[in-house]
């Protein structure tokens, strides 16, 4: 049975505390934060922590458009409206989805900062450490989402007032990554090894930190973190690929954002949009490029990746809800298969191949679960970066990893350039970053600069 974070009456009180600034937050994250009398005891601070996770539920809603549909994995069904901008690498600064994604992540950061600034009222040292770790983890996750999507972005390490205009400008990506690494390193030392499903743990912090270290090229640091996760025994692959997504809360899940079926407050509609989308419209449809790269012997994963109703539709995250737009499928942020493949990547350390038995074992474990041929691990075969990137594409398909995997492997310009050319789209290296939302530039009175190419 799925356990979702209990949002008690405390959250209702917390909503009142946020209401004065929430409307401005929807327009710009750099909004004026008024003082409140809410954070006076441990229960109220925990209510603030729960509100962080509540805000995090908004992040995946259209994230697939910004990631999968900007890769060679998915496209729209009929090239409709603003959604077609993603598949054709022609995203405009006025696109609503990029503005919503910006606002959703900065809303999480705002809520995390509010908790961090009010920990002094928590007397229990263990709970205080946990709350601090949860706030730093979620703040780091949202900053990571933002810096990968937009490049240089404002770094928010405290709540700010609207007149503090120095915070409206963009910080260098390197500076943002330093802050993310510091937050996750701290969170890993503060968080418990286990927690309620949907709340951060030390394992989640270390797994995310490993991905950040890979992203900035610190392969040795990533390898150390991933080795500890693999040898630690806390996580394991599910016996069947299907169970990863439909036996929710399983031991493969390192961190997920939970939802509930047919609940107006706890449901999502990305399952509808990315797996069906109605008779005419439809988003996140599988590209011919993905199909052509897919091994016809891939029956185990194919049964999950492709819809049984329409093979053009994504099959992951198909809802069982009564209301097709009130879906309860959890969004998986990190899982153990990702860790195993990152472990092989870290050992490869940016090279073209490796004969490491440890790396090949990690790769083979994912292949074996899919009933696909494994590499000989006797020194006669090597694991190549091309093989590893392909395995990530299939194993993690439609989980919003493909674009950033291509960037991390240094293959984004060549792979997406060829893909765009084959489909008649113009493509430039500047398309690897989204434009800064025009609404945010307007609210900042021009202090936020636009990315090149837009």
Secondary structure, DSSP 8 states (H G I E B T S, - for coil): --------HHHHHHHHHHHHHHHHHHH-SS------S---SHHHHHHHHHHHHHHHTTTTTTHHHHTGGGTTSEE-SS--GGGHHHHTT---TT-HHHHHHHHHHHHHHHHHHHHHTTGGG---HHHHHHHHHHHHHHHHHHHHHHHHHHSSB---SS---TT-GGGSS-B-HHHHHHHHHHHHHHHHHHS-S--STTS--HHHHHHHHHHHHHHTT-HHHHHHHHHHHHHH-S----SSHHHHHHSTT-TTEEEEE---TT-TTT-BSHHHHHHT--SS---SEE-HHHHHHS-TT-HHHHHHHB-SS-TTSB-TT----SSTTSB---EEEEEHHHHHHHHHHHHHTT-SEE--HHHHHHHHHHHHHTT------SSS--EEHHHHHHHHHHHTTTSS-HHHHHHHTT-HHHHHHHHHHHTT----GGGGS----HHHHHHTTT-S---TT-
